[in-house]
């Protein structure tokens, strides 16, 4: 018993310290939460950052090529084409950064939810532990020594010691678990702070990229204005535009005729009628919400390309306006050129097509059937363009006609 008395002081201090640790940890330690469905991970954001790095590298290559062409007026259109590519690259970078910000927002929300849920779980666990301690105190068994001192003999003492060791081991496991949770929560808290910091950095980068995008758009539009203002110096570029526009129209007529023949053959084989080939002329809707006409069909002042405008330029749009199919049909062209920039052509029957040019992006592919009103792309200023607008053409019986024959209620915006 003297030996036990000698050990009594250190052991009592151990249990007092253990109980103190439990109380301290309970105030700060939540437990892991069940992961949410389709949760965002840091790996997702790292993948976006890798894509961003690749886009930045591509932009450097484009800038190098643009710089090499600036002094060569004969390659002005090639320079404009590269500027359009750089603009597209910046738009992709902006989209990438926005995706990063959205992912950070979701990741931060997930982490905050985990912290809150873990805190609630820890508080519940701590309350259960405290209830056990209070119950022991009420029964007068809070002291491990009271259990030992009630021993009837040495054999009973050894039995009670084994029992106490089990209790001590159990309490130690609780303390160890609480320590592990505290470390985990400290790491999560740091992770949360890092995520918020990275999100703010991404927001700053987004503002910077948008500013760069506006600068690049201005530079690209000014280049076309410069070509128009100095036509003698850029005659080769002007000739190239006219040649391309003629080639595009030839391709449209050929592709439209080919499609009509294919559809007629299929209809004959199936014993049905070819509604697309026999579609009536007319029935067009405005391809964009704006009815503002910046440049009419026919003769117009000296500009880059043909002065005999084969379509209409619809203004009052920006770089985000959806372009809709004016009529149902099949996409026969969806590509990028020097003159029309990104453009789409839809065939509505033999010799009847509509063309949508200078798009910032296209959302349809060749062979795709579109209903009237389906989105074909987004307005922009690619190709031979000095600002965001939609160049719109209608071809009937293989000949381009004035779209305003069908599109009424327009606003005249030219002198």
C-alpha positions, 0 to 999 in steps of 0.5 A: 500500500505504501507503493500505491501511496507513492504513486498516487500523486503523479497518477492523480496529476495525469488524470487531471491533465487528461481531463483538462485536455478533453475540455480544451480540445472539445472547444475547437475540434470538429469531426470529418463530414460526409463528402457531398455528391459531385464535390469539387477537389483541389485536383480539379482546380490544379487541372484548370491551372494546367490548362491556363498555363498551356493557354498562356504559352500559346498566347506567347507564340501568337504574340511573337508571330504578330510582332513579326508581321507588323511591318509587312503590309502585304500580310495585314490580313494574316496579322488580323487573323492572328489577332483574332486567334489571340482574342479567342485565346484570351476569351478561353483564359477568362473562361478558365479563370472564371471556372477556377473562381467558381470551383474555389467558391464551391470548394470553400463552401464545402470546407466551411460546411465540413468545419461546421458539421465536425464542430457539431459532432465534436460538441455532441461527443464531448457532451456524452463524455461529460455526462459520463464524468458527471455520472461517475462523480454523482456515484462517487466513483470519479476517483480511480483511487476510490475503486482501488481503496475498496479492495477486499484483498490483494486478489481483488486489488489486482482485479480492480487494477486491470479494470482501471487500466482498461478505463485509462486506456479508453480515456487515452484513446479519446485524448488521442482521437481528439488530438488527431481531430485537432490537427486535422481541423488545423490543416483544414482551417489553413486549407480554407484560408489558402483557398480564399487567398487563391480565389481572390488572386484569381479574381484579380487575374480575371479583371486583368485579363478582361482589360487585356481582352478589351485592348486586343479587340481595339487593336484588331478593329483598328487594324481593319480601319487602318487598312480601309484608310490606306487602301493603296498600301494594303491593296493586296489585302483588299484583293484577298478579301474580295477573292475569298468572299467570291470563293465562299459564295461559290462554295455555298451554292455548290454545297447547297445544291449537293445537299438538296440532291442528297436529300432528294435521293433519300426522299425518293428511296424512302418514298417520302417527300423532300420538304427541305428541298421544296421549302417555300421562300421567306419565313425568316426571323431576325437572327439577333434581338437588335434591328439596328442596321449599320450597313445596308445591302448593295453599294456602300462607301469604300471599305475593306472588301467589296463595296457592293455589300452582299448582305446587311450588317446588324449592329447594336450587339456586343461580344455575347449576343446569341445568333439564332437561325433565321430559318430551319435547315442544315448547316453546310458551312461552319468555319473560320476565314480571313474575311468573314471570320467565324461564320456559319451557313445554313441551307434551307432548301435548293439554292436557299441559304443564310450566312452569319459572319464575324462570330466570336464563336460557333456552336454548330457543325456541318451536317447538323440540322437546326430549327428556326431560332436555334443558337448558331454562335455568338456575335463578335468582330472576327475577320474583316470587321471594325467592331462587334456586329453580325453580317447577315446574308440571304441567298435565294435561287443561288443569288444573294438578295437584300435581307430587308425584303423580309426583315422589317421594322429595322432601324436605319443607322447609316447615312 
